[in-house]
Amino acid sequence: MAGTVVDILRELIAIPSVNPRLASANDPSTGEQRLTAWLLDFFKRAGWRAATQPVHPGRANVVALLPGGRGDTLLWESHQDTVSAEGMSIDPFAATVRDGCVHGRGACDVKGSMAAMLTALTRAAADPAQGRPNILFACSINEECGFTGARALADVWRTDGTTSGRPAVAVEAVGADGLSLEELRSLRPTAAIVAEPTDLNVVVAHRGVVRWQCTVHGRAAHSSRPEEGANVIYAMARVVRAIESFHCVELASRPADPLCGPPTACVTTIHGGTGANTVPDRAVIDVDRRLAPDEQPQAAYDELVAYLATHADIGDCRLAHEAPWMQSDGLASGANRAWAEQLAALARSTGVNAQLAGVPYGTNAASIAVAGIPTVVFGPGSIAQAHTADEWIAVDQLDRAVEVLYRLACGGTKA
């Protein structure tokens, strides 16, 4: 039924799945809906039972089951959404193969991993089920802007009495024999792999993140009489400088995590002013605060808000902070260590020089780990190519990933 991993990847890239929050006016399609439909069709043709999990209006996680005979269950997770294709130097959805690489938006982050997982599962499905684990293959939405898909997925298996904030866990079986919520709960994973471009290393720790918008409010005036206004751009410049100082002085003085590096703070967007002849009365920035694996998002937010209140002199203007629109814990190494060692050993048995590692970015792994599931991050490609103007992934990395995942699906290691 399926083609090669490159064939599958090219099909995936050709389906725009730009996260709606990141979409520009030039993106041809926003949201994951078309990719969700493609995945459900793939599962149907493969004969895999499946379910959808609505998360946001018109946006749903999908889960499929490849049953095994060993008794335990592994969760493989890959996100459906990508960042915008705005400003790319190549055709973002042509999926061109050139010089041993596949090019296009999502090639590296993270449709290459998705293709490798689909290819490995298709190969494993042709082998006897005896001796292999159940594999739940989940494709979540909204990883790039909030991890809400992974959080909803983790709610299926949380046993601590809490949820991600959604009113209820809802799962819809696909077809008469689709997966029910009760069956998914009975298939609680013993371990999980979250797909991201890790150069085929096994990531055991990563930083968390909290993001929010700050707005400076001032007073407009004609630019010929600036003394009658309160110029928010001057005030916001002081806020930005204070955040830079917080990053370079306060955070830099703290011990760096041995795997993930130091915490950071960064201003990522700035907007202000309405015209060249008007003293501006409103300016907005986005703040990105990356957390050590053991930091809490709310505490990090509160700390920087308090710092700016005493270190940013904004004169007659007023500084307001919105509630965070993204916050996620980091992934701490510990509970996942034994699982990571087993996966790395399996990868090395295929010739992949897999090492245990930490990374500075965030992933869905932290959201899944809160359900008490040992979770690691693993996949082909390098984060250096993610979100870039000419995003690409090496075919050799794809082939190696397929081999590792195929052996895992066939029972090459027991978590």
DRENDO-1510 file (C-alpha; in Angstrom, 1 decimal, always signed):
<recs>
REC; n; res; u; v; w
REC; 1; MET; +0.0; +0.0; +0.0 .
REC; 2; ALA; +2.6; +2.6; +1.1 .
REC; 3; GLY; +5.6; +3.7; -0.9 .
REC; 4; THR; +9.0; +4.5; +0.4 .
REC; 5; VAL; +9.6; +6.9; +3.2 .
REC; 6; VAL; +10.5; +9.6; +0.7 .
REC; 7; ASP; +7.3; +8.9; -1.2 .
REC; 8; ILE; +5.3; +9.3; +2.0 .
REC; 9; LEU; +7.2; +12.4; +3.1 .
REC; 10; ARG; +6.6; +14.1; -0.2 .
REC; 11; GLU; +2.9; +13.5; +0.1 .
REC; 12; LEU; +2.9; +14.9; +3.6 .
REC; 13; ILE; +4.9; +18.1; +2.6 .
REC; 14; ALA; +2.5; +18.7; -0.3 .
REC; 15; ILE; -0.4; +19.1; +2.2 .
REC; 16; PRO; -0.1; +22.5; +3.9 .
REC; 17; SER; -0.7; +22.3; +7.6 .
REC; 18; VAL; +0.4; +25.7; +8.8 .
REC; 19; ASN; -0.6; +26.4; +12.4 .
REC; 20; PRO; -3.4; +29.0; +12.3 .
REC; 21; ARG; -1.8; +31.3; +14.8 .
REC; 22; LEU; +1.4; +31.5; +12.7 .
REC; 23; ALA; -0.2; +31.7; +9.3 .
REC; 24; SER; +0.4; +34.7; +7.0 .
REC; 25; ALA; -1.9; +36.0; +4.3 .
REC; 26; ASN; +0.2; +34.2; +1.7 .
REC; 27; ASP; -0.1; +30.8; +3.2 .
REC; 28; PRO; -2.3; +28.7; +1.0 .
REC; 29; SER; -4.1; +26.8; +3.7 .
REC; 30; THR; -4.1; +27.0; +7.5 .
REC; 31; GLY; -4.8; +24.4; +10.1 .
REC; 32; GLU; -4.3; +20.7; +10.2 .
REC; 33; GLN; -7.6; +19.5; +8.7 .
REC; 34; ARG; -6.3; +18.4; +5.3 .
REC; 35; LEU; -3.5; +16.4; +6.9 .
REC; 36; THR; -5.8; +14.9; +9.4 .
REC; 37; ALA; -8.0; +13.6; +6.6 .
REC; 38; TRP; -5.0; +12.2; +4.8 .
REC; 39; LEU; -3.9; +10.3; +7.9 .
REC; 40; LEU; -7.3; +8.9; +8.5 .
REC; 41; ASP; -7.4; +7.7; +4.9 .
REC; 42; PHE; -4.0; +6.1; +5.3 .
REC; 43; PHE; -5.1; +4.3; +8.4 .
REC; 44; LYS; -8.2; +3.0; +6.7 .
REC; 45; ARG; -6.3; +1.7; +3.7 .
REC; 46; ALA; -3.8; +0.1; +6.1 .
REC; 47; GLY; -6.6; -1.6; +8.0 .
REC; 48; TRP; -5.6; +0.1; +11.3 .
REC; 49; ARG; -8.4; +0.9; +13.8 .
REC; 50; ALA; -8.4; +4.6; +14.7 .
REC; 51; ALA; -10.0; +7.4; +16.6 .
REC; 52; THR; -10.1; +11.2; +16.5 .
REC; 53; GLN; -9.9; +13.5; +19.5 .
REC; 54; PRO; -11.4; +17.0; +19.0 .
REC; 55; VAL; -9.2; +19.6; +20.6 .
REC; 56; HIS; -10.2; +23.0; +19.0 .
REC; 57; PRO; -13.0; +23.7; +16.6 .
REC; 58; GLY; -12.2; +21.9; +13.4 .
REC; 59; ARG; -8.9; +20.6; +14.7 .
REC; 60; ALA; -8.4; +17.1; +16.1 .
REC; 61; ASN; -5.7; +14.7; +17.2 .
REC; 62; VAL; -5.8; +11.3; +15.4 .
REC; 63; VAL; -4.7; +8.0; +16.9 .
REC; 64; ALA; -4.3; +4.6; +15.2 .
REC; 65; LEU; -3.5; +1.1; +16.7 .
REC; 66; LEU; -1.1; -1.4; +15.3 .
REC; 67; PRO; -1.9; -4.4; +17.7 .
REC; 68; GLY; +0.9; -6.7; +19.0 .
REC; 69; GLY; +1.0; -9.9; +20.9 .
REC; 70; ARG; +3.4; -8.9; +23.7 .
REC; 71; GLY; +0.9; -7.2; +26.0 .
REC; 72; ASP; +2.5; -3.9; +26.5 .
REC; 73; THR; +1.9; -0.6; +24.6 .
REC; 74; LEU; +4.2; +2.0; +23.2 .
REC; 75; LEU; +3.0; +5.5; +22.2 .
REC; 76; TRP; +4.6; +7.1; +19.1 .
REC; 77; GLU; +3.6; +10.8; +18.7 .
REC; 78; SER; +4.2; +13.3; +15.9 .
REC; 79; HIS; +2.6; +16.7; +15.5 .
REC; 80; GLN; +0.6; +17.7; +12.4 .
REC; 81; ASP; +1.2; +21.5; +12.3 .
REC; 82; THR; +4.1; +23.5; +10.8 .
REC; 83; VAL; +5.2; +27.1; +11.0 .
REC; 84; SER; +4.4; +29.5; +8.2 .
REC; 85; ALA; +5.9; +29.1; +4.8 .
REC; 86; GLU; +6.2; +32.9; +4.5 .
REC; 87; GLY; +9.6; +34.0; +3.2 .
REC; 88; MET; +10.8; +30.6; +2.1 .
REC; 89; SER; +13.5; +30.6; -0.6 .
REC; 90; ILE; +12.1; +27.4; -2.2 .
REC; 91; ASP; +8.6; +26.2; -3.2 .
REC; 92; PRO; +7.4; +25.2; +0.3 .
REC; 93; PHE; +5.1; +22.5; -0.8 .
REC; 94; ALA; +6.8; +21.0; -3.9 .
REC; 95; ALA; +8.7; +18.5; -1.9 .
REC; 96; THR; +11.7; +18.6; -4.1 .
REC; 97; VAL; +14.3; +15.9; -3.8 .
REC; 98; ARG; +17.8; +17.2; -4.5 .
REC; 99; ASP; +21.3; +16.2; -3.5 .
REC; 100; GLY; +20.1; +13.4; -1.3 .
REC; 101; CYS; +17.7; +15.6; +0.6 .
REC; 102; VAL; +14.0; +16.3; +0.6 .
REC; 103; HIS; +13.1; +20.0; +0.7 .
REC; 104; GLY; +9.9; +21.8; +1.9 .
REC; 105; ARG; +8.0; +23.2; +4.9 .
REC; 106; GLY; +7.8; +20.5; +7.5 .
REC; 107; ALA; +10.4; +18.2; +5.9 .
REC; 108; CYS; +12.4; +18.4; +9.1 .
REC; 109; ASP; +9.9; +19.6; +11.6 .
REC; 110; VAL; +8.3; +17.2; +11.8 .
REC; 111; LYS; +6.9; +15.4; +8.7 .
REC; 112; GLY; +10.1; +13.5; +8.1 .
REC; 113; SER; +9.6; +11.8; +11.5 .
REC; 114; MET; +6.0; +11.2; +10.7 .
REC; 115; ALA; +6.9; +9.6; +7.4 .
REC; 116; ALA; +9.5; +7.4; +9.1 .
REC; 117; MET; +7.0; +6.2; +11.7 .
REC; 118; LEU; +4.3; +5.4; +9.1 .
REC; 119; THR; +6.9; +3.5; +7.0 .
REC; 120; ALA; +8.2; +1.5; +9.9 .
REC; 121; LEU; +4.6; +0.6; +11.1 .
REC; 122; THR; +3.6; -0.4; +7.6 .
REC; 123; ARG; +6.6; -2.8; +7.4 .
REC; 124; ALA; +6.0; -4.1; +10.9 .
REC; 125; ALA; +2.3; -4.8; +10.1 .
REC; 126; ALA; +3.4; -7.4; +7.5 .
REC; 127; ASP; +5.2; -9.4; +10.2 .
REC; 128; PRO; +3.7; -11.7; +12.8 .
REC; 129; ALA; +2.2; -9.8; +15.8 .
REC; 130; GLN; +3.5; -12.3; +18.3 .
REC; 131; GLY; +6.4; -10.8; +20.3 .
REC; 132; ARG; +5.8; -7.2; +19.4 .
REC; 133; PRO; +4.2; -4.5; +21.5 .
REC; 134; ASN; +1.0; -2.7; +20.7 .
REC; 135; ILE; +1.8; +0.6; +19.0 .
REC; 136; LEU; -0.4; +3.6; +19.4 .
REC; 137; PHE; +0.5; +6.1; +16.7 .
REC; 138; ALA; -0.8; +9.6; +17.6 .
REC; 139; CYS; -0.7; +12.7; +15.4 .
REC; 140; SER; -1.5; +15.8; +17.5 .
REC; 141; ILE; -2.4; +19.4; +16.6 .
REC; 142; ASN; -1.1; +22.7; +17.7 .
REC; 143; GLU; +2.4; +21.8; +18.8 .
REC; 144; GLU; +3.9; +25.0; +17.5 .
REC; 145; CYS; +1.6; +27.3; +19.5 .
REC; 146; GLY; +0.8; +25.8; +22.8 .
REC; 147; PHE; +1.1; +22.0; +22.9 .
REC; 148; THR; -2.7; +21.7; +23.5 .
REC; 149; GLY; -3.0; +18.6; +21.3 .
REC; 150; ALA; -0.5; +16.7; +23.3 .
REC; 151; ARG; -2.0; +17.9; +26.5 .
REC; 152; ALA; -5.4; +16.6; +25.5 .
REC; 153; LEU; -3.9; +13.3; +24.4 .
REC; 154; ALA; -2.1; +12.9; +27.8 .
REC; 155; ASP; -5.5; +13.5; +29.6 .
REC; 156; VAL; -6.6; +10.1; +28.3 .
REC; 157; TRP; -4.1; +8.5; +30.6 .
REC; 158; ARG; -3.6; +10.9; +33.5 .
REC; 159; THR; -4.2; +9.2; +36.8 .
REC; 160; ASP; -3.6; +12.1; +39.2 .
REC; 161; GLY; -7.2; +13.4; +38.9 .
REC; 162; THR; -6.2; +16.5; +37.0 .
REC; 163; THR; -6.5; +17.4; +33.3 .
REC; 164; SER; -5.0; +20.0; +31.0 .
REC; 165; GLY; -8.0; +22.3; +31.7 .
REC; 166; ARG; -10.3; +20.8; +29.1 .
REC; 167; PRO; -13.8; +20.2; +30.4 .
REC; 168; ALA; -13.8; +16.5; +29.5 .
REC; 169; VAL; -11.8; +13.9; +27.6 .
REC; 170; ALA; -13.6; +13.2; +24.3 .
REC; 171; VAL; -12.6; +10.6; +21.8 .
REC; 172; GLU; -14.6; +9.7; +18.6 .
REC; 173; ALA; -14.2; +6.2; +17.1 .
REC; 174; VAL; -13.6; +6.2; +13.4 .
REC; 175; GLY; -16.0; +3.7; +11.8 .
REC; 176; ALA; -17.9; +0.9; +13.5 .
REC; 177; ASP; -14.8; -0.8; +14.8 .
REC; 178; GLY; -12.9; +2.4; +15.7 .
REC; 179; LEU; -11.0; +2.9; +19.0 .
REC; 180; SER; -13.1; +4.0; +22.0 .
REC; 181; LEU; -12.0; +6.0; +24.9 .
REC; 182; GLU; -12.3; +3.0; +27.2 .
REC; 183; GLU; -10.0; +0.9; +24.9 .
REC; 184; LEU; -7.4; +3.7; +24.7 .
REC; 185; ARG; -7.4; +4.0; +28.4 .
REC; 186; SER; -6.9; +0.2; +28.7 .
REC; 187; LEU; -3.9; +0.5; +26.3 .
REC; 188; ARG; -2.0; +2.8; +28.7 .
REC; 189; PRO; +1.5; +3.2; +27.2 .
REC; 190; THR; +4.4; +1.9; +29.2 .
REC; 191; ALA; +6.7; +4.4; +27.3 .
REC; 192; ALA; +6.5; +7.0; +24.6 .
REC; 193; ILE; +8.5; +8.5; +21.7 .
REC; 194; VAL; +7.8; +12.1; +20.7 .
REC; 195; ALA; +9.0; +12.9; +17.1 .
REC; 196; GLU; +11.4; +15.8; +16.6 .
REC; 197; PRO; +14.6; +16.3; +14.6 .
REC; 198; THR; +17.2; +15.1; +17.1 .
REC; 199; ASP; +19.9; +13.8; +14.6 .
REC; 200; LEU; +18.8; +10.3; +15.8 .
REC; 201; ASN; +20.0; +11.0; +19.4 .
REC; 202; VAL; +17.7; +10.2; +22.3 .
REC; 203; VAL; +16.6; +13.3; +24.1 .
REC; 204; VAL; +16.0; +12.8; +27.7 .
REC; 205; ALA; +15.6; +16.5; +28.8 .
REC; 206; HIS; +14.6; +19.8; +27.4 .
REC; 207; ARG; +13.7; +23.3; +28.5 .
REC; 208; GLY; +10.2; +24.6; +29.2 .
REC; 209; VAL; +8.7; +27.8; +27.8 .
REC; 210; VAL; +6.3; +30.6; +28.7 .
REC; 211; ARG; +5.3; +33.3; +26.2 .
REC; 212; TRP; +3.2; +36.3; +26.6 .
REC; 213; GLN; +2.6; +39.8; +25.2 .
REC; 214; CYS; +3.5; +43.1; +26.9 .
REC; 215; THR; +1.8; +46.3; +25.9 .
REC; 216; VAL; +2.9; +49.9; +26.7 .
REC; 217; HIS; +0.0; +52.4; +26.7 .
REC; 218; GLY; +0.8; +56.1; +26.3 .
REC; 219; ARG; -0.7; +59.3; +24.9 .
REC; 220; ALA; -1.0; +60.2; +21.2 .
REC; 221; ALA; -0.2; +63.7; +19.9 .
REC; 222; HIS; +0.8; +65.4; +16.7 .
REC; 223; SER; +4.5; +64.7; +15.9 .
REC; 224; SER; +5.1; +68.5; +15.6 .
REC; 225; ARG; +4.2; +68.8; +19.3 .
REC; 226; PRO; +5.7; +65.6; +20.9 .
REC; 227; GLU; +5.8; +67.2; +24.4 .
REC; 228; GLU; +2.0; +66.8; +24.5 .
REC; 229; GLY; +2.2; +63.1; +24.1 .
REC; 230; ALA; +3.6; +60.1; +26.0 .
REC; 231; ASN; +5.7; +58.2; +23.4 .
REC; 232; VAL; +5.3; +54.5; +23.9 .
REC; 233; ILE; +8.2; +53.6; +21.6 .
REC; 234; TYR; +10.7; +55.4; +23.9 .
REC; 235; ALA; +9.1; +53.6; +26.9 .
REC; 236; MET; +9.1; +50.2; +25.1 .
REC; 237; ALA; +12.7; +50.6; +24.2 .
REC; 238; ARG; +13.4; +50.8; +28.0 .
REC; 239; VAL; +11.3; +47.7; +28.6 .
REC; 240; VAL; +13.2; +45.8; +25.9 .
REC; 241; ARG; +16.5; +46.9; +27.3 .
REC; 242; ALA; +15.4; +45.7; +30.8 .
REC; 243; ILE; +14.5; +42.3; +29.4 .
REC; 244; GLU; +17.9; +42.2; +27.7 .
REC; 245; SER; +19.6; +43.0; +31.0 .
REC; 246; PHE; +17.5; +40.3; +32.8 .
REC; 247; HIS; +18.7; +37.8; +30.2 .
REC; 248; CYS; +22.4; +38.9; +30.2 .
REC; 249; VAL; +22.8; +39.5; +33.9 .
REC; 250; GLU; +20.1; +37.8; +36.0 .
REC; 251; LEU; +19.7; +34.6; +34.1 .
REC; 252; ALA; +23.3; +34.3; +33.0 .
REC; 253; SER; +24.4; +34.2; +36.6 .
REC; 254; ARG; +22.4; +31.1; +37.3 .
REC; 255; PRO; +23.8; +27.6; +37.0 .
REC; 256; ALA; +23.2; +26.2; +33.5 .
REC; 257; ASP; +21.5; +22.8; +33.3 .
REC; 258; PRO; +24.1; +20.3; +32.3 .
REC; 259; LEU; +22.0; +18.9; +29.4 .
REC; 260; CYS; +19.9; +21.9; +28.3 .
REC; 261; GLY; +22.0; +24.9; +29.1 .
REC; 262; PRO; +20.9; +28.1; +30.8 .
REC; 263; PRO; +17.5; +29.7; +31.0 .
REC; 264; THR; +16.9; +32.6; +28.6 .
REC; 265; ALA; +14.6; +35.6; +28.0 .
REC; 266; CYS; +14.1; +37.1; +24.5 .
REC; 267; VAL; +11.9; +39.7; +22.8 .
REC; 268; THR; +10.7; +38.1; +19.6 .
REC; 269; THR; +8.3; +40.7; +18.0 .
REC; 270; ILE; +7.6; +44.4; +18.4 .
REC; 271; HIS; +4.8; +46.5; +16.9 .
REC; 272; GLY; +4.0; +50.2; +17.5 .
REC; 273; GLY; +2.8; +53.4; +16.0 .
REC; 274; THR; +0.1; +54.3; +13.5 .
REC; 275; GLY; +1.7; +56.9; +11.3 .
REC; 276; ALA; +4.8; +58.9; +10.6 .
REC; 277; ASN; +3.3; +62.1; +11.9 .
REC; 278; THR; +1.7; +60.8; +15.2 .
REC; 279; VAL; +3.3; +60.3; +18.6 .
REC; 280; PRO; +2.5; +56.6; +19.2 .
REC; 281; ASP; +0.2; +55.6; +22.1 .
REC; 282; ARG; +0.5; +51.8; +21.9 .
REC; 283; ALA; +3.3; +49.4; +21.5 .
REC; 284; VAL; +3.3; +45.6; +21.9 .
REC; 285; ILE; +6.1; +43.0; +22.2 .
REC; 286; ASP; +6.1; +39.2; +22.5 .
REC; 287; VAL; +8.3; +37.8; +25.2 .
REC; 288; ASP; +9.8; +34.3; +25.0 .
REC; 289; ARG; +11.1; +32.9; +28.4 .
REC; 290; ARG; +12.8; +29.5; +28.2 .
REC; 291; LEU; +12.9; +27.6; +31.4 .
REC; 292; ALA; +15.3; +25.2; +33.0 .
REC; 293; PRO; +13.7; +21.7; +33.2 .
REC; 294; ASP; +12.8; +22.2; +36.8 .
REC; 295; GLU; +11.4; +25.8; +36.6 .
REC; 296; GLN; +7.7; +26.4; +36.7 .
REC; 297; PRO; +6.2; +28.6; +33.9 .
REC; 298; GLN; +4.0; +30.7; +36.2 .
REC; 299; ALA; +6.8; +31.5; +38.6 .
REC; 300; ALA; +9.1; +32.5; +35.7 .
REC; 301; TYR; +6.3; +34.8; +34.3 .
REC; 302; ASP; +5.7; +36.4; +37.7 .
REC; 303; GLU; +9.5; +36.9; +38.2 .
REC; 304; LEU; +10.0; +38.8; +35.0 .
REC; 305; VAL; +6.8; +40.9; +35.4 .
REC; 306; ALA; +8.1; +42.0; +38.9 .
REC; 307; TYR; +11.6; +42.7; +37.5 .
REC; 308; LEU; +10.2; +45.0; +34.8 .
REC; 309; ALA; +8.1; +46.9; +37.3 .
REC; 310; THR; +11.3; +48.0; +39.1 .
REC; 311; HIS; +13.8; +48.1; +36.2 .
REC; 312; ALA; +12.0; +49.6; +33.3 .
REC; 313; ASP; +11.5; +53.4; +33.7 .
REC; 314; ILE; +8.5; +54.1; +31.4 .
REC; 315; GLY; +7.7; +57.6; +32.6 .
REC; 316; ASP; +4.0; +58.6; +32.1 .
REC; 317; CYS; +3.2; +55.4; +30.2 .
REC; 318; ARG; +1.6; +52.3; +31.5 .
REC; 319; LEU; +2.9; +48.7; +31.1 .
REC; 320; ALA; +0.4; +45.9; +31.0 .
REC; 321; HIS; +1.1; +42.1; +30.7 .
REC; 322; GLU; -1.3; +39.7; +29.2 .
REC; 323; ALA; -1.7; +36.2; +30.6 .
REC; 324; PRO; +0.6; +33.8; +29.0 .
REC; 325; TRP; -0.7; +32.4; +25.7 .
REC; 326; MET; +1.8; +29.5; +25.8 .
REC; 327; GLN; +3.3; +27.8; +28.8 .
REC; 328; SER; +4.8; +24.3; +29.2 .
REC; 329; ASP; +7.0; +22.6; +31.7 .
REC; 330; GLY; +10.4; +21.3; +30.7 .
REC; 331; LEU; +11.2; +17.6; +30.4 .
REC; 332; ALA; +13.4; +16.5; +33.2 .
REC; 333; SER; +15.7; +13.5; +32.9 .
REC; 334; GLY; +15.0; +10.8; +35.5 .
REC; 335; ALA; +11.9; +8.7; +35.0 .
REC; 336; ASN; +12.7; +8.3; +31.3 .
REC; 337; ARG; +16.3; +7.2; +31.8 .
REC; 338; ALA; +15.9; +3.4; +31.6 .
REC; 339; TRP; +13.7; +3.7; +28.5 .
REC; 340; ALA; +16.1; +6.1; +26.9 .
REC; 341; GLU; +19.0; +3.7; +27.4 .
REC; 342; GLN; +17.1; +0.9; +25.8 .
REC; 343; LEU; +16.1; +2.9; +22.8 .
REC; 344; ALA; +19.6; +4.2; +22.4 .
REC; 345; ALA; +21.0; +0.7; +22.6 .
REC; 346; LEU; +18.6; -0.5; +19.9 .
REC; 347; ALA; +19.5; +2.4; +17.7 .
REC; 348; ARG; +23.2; +1.6; +18.1 .
REC; 349; SER; +22.5; -2.0; +17.1 .
REC; 350; THR; +21.4; -0.7; +13.7 .
REC; 351; GLY; +24.6; +1.4; +13.3 .
REC; 352; VAL; +23.2; +4.7; +14.5 .
REC; 353; ASN; +25.6; +6.4; +17.0 .
REC; 354; ALA; +22.7; +7.4; +19.3 .
REC; 355; GLN; +23.6; +9.3; +22.4 .
REC; 356; LEU; +21.5; +10.5; +25.3 .
REC; 357; ALA; +21.1; +14.3; +25.0 .
REC; 358; GLY; +19.3; +17.4; +26.2 .
REC; 359; VAL; +18.1; +20.2; +24.0 .
REC; 360; PRO; +17.2; +23.9; +24.6 .
REC; 361; TYR; +13.8; +23.9; +22.8 .
REC; 362; GLY; +10.4; +22.6; +24.0 .
REC; 363; THR; +8.4; +19.6; +22.7 .
REC; 364; ASN; +5.2; +17.6; +23.3 .
REC; 365; ALA; +7.2; +15.2; +25.4 .
REC; 366; ALA; +6.8; +17.3; +28.6 .
REC; 367; SER; +3.0; +17.3; +28.1 .
REC; 368; ILE; +2.9; +13.5; +27.7 .
REC; 369; ALA; +5.3; +12.8; +30.6 .
REC; 370; VAL; +2.9; +14.5; +33.1 .
REC; 371; ALA; +0.6; +11.5; +32.6 .
REC; 372; GLY; +3.3; +9.4; +34.3 .
REC; 373; ILE; +4.5; +7.9; +31.0 .
REC; 374; PRO; +8.3; +7.7; +30.5 .
REC; 375; THR; +8.9; +9.8; +27.4 .
REC; 376; VAL; +11.8; +10.6; +25.2 .
REC; 377; VAL; +12.3; +12.6; +22.0 .
REC; 378; PHE; +13.7; +11.0; +18.9 .
REC; 379; GLY; +13.7; +11.5; +15.2 .
REC; 380; PRO; +15.7; +12.1; +12.0 .
REC; 381; GLY; +17.1; +15.5; +10.9 .
REC; 382; SER; +18.6; +18.4; +12.7 .
REC; 383; ILE; +16.9; +21.2; +14.5 .
REC; 384; ALA; +19.2; +23.6; +12.6 .
REC; 385; GLN; +17.0; +23.0; +9.5 .
REC; 386; ALA; +13.7; +23.5; +11.3 .
REC; 387; HIS; +11.7; +26.6; +10.5 .
REC; 388; THR; +14.3; +27.7; +7.9 .
REC; 389; ALA; +13.8; +29.4; +4.5 .
REC; 390; ASP; +15.0; +26.2; +2.7 .
REC; 391; GLU; +14.0; +23.5; +5.2 .
REC; 392; TRP; +15.3; +20.1; +4.3 .
REC; 393; ILE; +16.0; +16.6; +5.7 .
REC; 394; ALA; +18.6; +14.1; +4.5 .
REC; 395; VAL; +17.2; +10.8; +3.0 .
REC; 396; ASP; +19.9; +8.9; +4.8 .
REC; 397; GLN; +18.6; +10.1; +8.1 .
REC; 398; LEU; +15.1; +9.0; +7.1 .
REC; 399; ASP; +16.2; +5.5; +6.1 .
REC; 400; ARG; +18.1; +5.1; +9.4 .
REC; 401; ALA; +15.1; +6.3; +11.4 .
REC; 402; VAL; +12.9; +3.8; +9.7 .
REC; 403; GLU; +15.2; +0.9; +10.5 .
REC; 404; VAL; +15.4; +1.8; +14.2 .
REC; 405; LEU; +11.6; +2.3; +14.5 .
REC; 406; TYR; +10.9; -0.9; +12.5 .
REC; 407; ARG; +13.0; -2.9; +14.9 .
REC; 408; LEU; +11.3; -1.2; +17.9 .
REC; 409; ALA; +7.8; -2.0; +16.4 .
REC; 410; CYS; +8.8; -5.6; +15.9 .
REC; 411; GLY; +9.7; -6.0; +19.6 .
REC; 412; GLY; +13.4; -5.1; +19.5 .
REC; 413; THR; +13.3; -3.8; +23.0 .
REC; 414; LYS; +10.8; -3.9; +25.8 .
REC; 415; ALA; +10.2; -0.7; +27.8 .
</recs>
